[in-house]
Amino acid sequence: MSCSMSDIFYTQHHIHCFSDTVACGLGTDVFDTYMHSLKNAQKMIKSDVENNLPYVALPAQLDDLQDLQQVVDRYRHFNDVVIFGTGGSSLGAESLQQIAAITNQNTDMPKLHIITNIDPYTYNNRFEKMDFARTGFIVISKSGGTVETVMQFLTIVPSLRQHIGEGDFKNCVTFICQPGDSPLRTLAKKHHIPVLTHDPHLGGRYSVFSLVGVLPALLVGLSASEFRHGANTVLQHTLTRPIDESYAAIGAAVQMGLYKHKSVTSSVLLAYSDRLGSLARWWRQLWAESLGKDGQGTSPIYGMGPVDQHSQLQLWLDGPRDKFFTVLNTEQDIQTPPVDDPFLADMGIEYMQGRSLADLMRGCCLATYHTLVASGCPTRMITLKTVDVATMGAVMMHYILETVFSAHILGVNPFDQPAVEHGKTLTKQYLLDMI
């Protein structure tokens, strides 16, 4: 049960998710039932495209890129650009920034800093040596009132006043938020700061193909059109081919089938590339906030290989059999010099002769994959042909579709997150109580 999508960036090998190959696998009859039910979900996503819903309409859009490039051009003369945002306002951008260090050869772009958390130590350390007169800022909050993000910006306002003057905020700061009254809109009016519009119908965790992800991609010299092309290719493949050729639908049917019929309550994403670490964290939010509702959902766990072979693998292999595994692999496109030492045999490590770190990474990946399979764990392998911006778009769209398909099986709305609003309200109340 491995279908080929080699012409669009990645392959998925999922034969070891089923009971005829692994002890804790899913029955093919259950899988077939769920796959059949996803034909309706496929029709619903097609309808979303026809109705221009942004999460599936953006990948085919090009007419906004010229305006975004003009925003980027305003920031070219800075040494540094800082993005304030949290959750969906930053995780996708971090994923793209992480691959840019390898794939981008454009050296005339400013250095991008994405600040997602509010730890005072990290915050002070980041700004201690930064030249505010040569730094631009982009503040992203869909609501315009995310308390962490607004406070991040307000914390640097005194430094901006000192180094550039309040009248020049408009030359170094941009806000991104939805229309309507909000703290950011009020601040923008007060300081004459330009505001870019965040689509109010687009949830933060689905916003990576909007200006929220595209603008940071452009700032690090990546091609926004290629990013969206990768996403649109996967989307069109999913909507125009039979449902049993959709990797995303297969992934959803397997995971939800295991959850409902095999008590598999955790989904582990094990990435064998440092360049995919932020992608895994982006997926974790997407999966958790979209599916964890009405007492349902599986817990997303991400790991980095080979590091987590030495920290979590013992539990995965010898602990509760409640996990589904995705091993995220790459066809290595980066090499290091091979080991060449005449004394390897004397040290008992002659197997290293002529091998590189890329060989070792691939060996660790395959060894973990086959060890999981041999231990009866339902496991799939997703292999990226390369790690570039188009492939990142393709994989992100895969996970968005896989999440939406999974929500259809669970019968939950993948686009809201009602439970987290209570915590936001309490945070504001605690701040008031400190006065």
Secondary structure, DSSP 4 states (H G I P E B T S, - for coil): -EE--GGGTEEEE-GGGBTTTSTT-B-HHHHHHHHHHHHHHHHHHHHHHHTT-HHHHGGG--TTHHHHHHHHHHHTT-SEEEEE--GGGTHHHHHHHHHHHHH----SSPEEEEE----HHHHHHHHTT--GGGEEEEEE-SSS--HHHHHHHHHHHHHHHHHT-GGGGGGTEEEEE-SSS-HHHHHHHHHT--EEEPPTTS-GGG-TTSHHHHHHHHHTT--HHHHHHHHHHHHHHHHHS-GGG-HHHHHHHHHHHHHHHH---EEEEEESSGGGHHHHHHHHHHHHHHH--TT---EEEEEETTGGGGTTHHHHHHS-S-EEEEEEEE------PPP--TTTTTTT-GGGTT--HHHHHHHHHHHHHHHHHHTT--EEEEEES--SHHHHHHHHHHHHHHHHHHHHHHT--TT--TTHHHHHHHHHHHHHHT-
